[in-house]
């Protein structure tokens, strides 16, 4: 069974309470539970990590190499600003899929660009909690599993 990691960034621990008209009313624990179940059906062992701190996210990225086959990352607002997270992704030689619950390209101008997209295998946005499941499916295809 291939291990994959889902990294969630700042404020995603507030899902279900925060701006539900944009992000929906499902909390992060429920999204991760569904992702674990979905991944299991594709012969993937899905683990998850969430932090509001940039340094902790970078540490998780560094530690992912050699442990996981790939990573799904929702870096929250760091998507648009963190060159440090971008550089950490580039330093680890496993595939990363960037995901977002909302369609970042239809929102405020500052949300429309991702500094990490160029170092990720792909980006999925706008499908709510299903963005995570699509990310798992994409990783399965990249890793030729499931």
N, C-alpha and C positions, 0 to 999 in steps of 0.2 A: 504494500500500500504506500503510495507516494504521499509524503507530508507537504502540505502547503500552509502558508501563514496569511491571515488577513490582518492588516495593520489599519487601525482607525485613529485618526488624529483628533484635534481639539474640537470640543463641543459635541462630538458624536455620542458621548455618554448621556447627552441630554435629549436624544431622539425620543419622540413620543410626547415630549413636553414643549419642545422648542419649535416655533414656527411650523406648526403641523400643516398649515395650508401649503407649505413648500416641501417639507420633508416627510409628511405623513404622520400617522399616530402610532406606528410600530416602534417599539424601543429596540435598542441595539442588541440586547440579550436575545430577543426573539429573532432578529435578523440573523444573528450568528448561529442560533440553534437550527434555523432552517438551512443555513449554508452548510453546517456540519452534516446534517441529514442528507442534503443533496450531494455533497462531496462524497459521502460514504457510498452512495449508489454508483459513483463513478470511480470507485477504488482509490479515493483520496481521503487522507486523514487531515481534516481541517482544524487548525488551531487559530486562536485570535488573540490580539493584543490591542489595547487602547491606551492612549496617553494624550494629555493636553500639552505636554512638553516636547519641544522640538528635539532636545538632546536625547530624551528617552526613545523617541521614534528613530532617530539616527542610530542609536545603539541597537535597537531591534533589527534594523536593516542590516547593520554590520554582522550581527549574530545569525542572520538568516542564511547566509552563504554556507554551504556544506551541511546544513541541517534540513533545509526545505528544497523541494523541487522548484518552487516558484512562490511568488507573493502577489496578493491582491492588496492594493493600498488605496484608501480613501483618506488623504491627508488633510481634508477639510480646507480651511483658509490657507494653510501652508502650501497648498497646490499652486497658488498664485504668487507666492513670495519667497519660498525657501530654497535658495540655491544650495544650502547645506544638505537638505534632504535629497535634492536632485543629484548632487555629487555622491552622496552615499549610495543611491540606487545605481549610479554608473559604476561604482567601485565593486559592486557585488555581481558576480557573473551568473545570475539566474534570472529567468524572465519575471518581470513585474507587469501587472495589469492595473492601470489607474481606473478607479470607479468613483462615480458620484451618484447620489440619489436623484438630484435635480439635474435638469439640462443646463449645464453651466454656460452654454453658448446662447441661451435665450434670456439670461439674467443680466445683472448689472455689468457694465463694461469691464470692471476690474476682475470679474469672475470668468471672463471669456478666454483668458489665456492661462496656460499651465506651464510652469517652468520645468516640470518633470516629464511631461508628455514625450519630449524627444528622446528620453532615455528609457522609456517604457515600451513594451511590445505593442501596447494598444491602450485605448481609452474608451470606457463605456460610461455614458451619462444619460440621465433622464428617465430611467426605468424604475425609479423607486427602489424598493428592497430587491427587486429582480436584477438590478445592476450587479449585485454581488453574485447571484446565480449565473448570470451571463459571464461574469469574470471567471468563475470556476470552470464553466464550459470552455472558455477561451484557453485557459491554462491547460486543461485536459487535452485540447487539440495541439497546443504547442509542445506539450510533453509526450504526446502520442500515447495517452492512457484513457481508460474509461471506455 
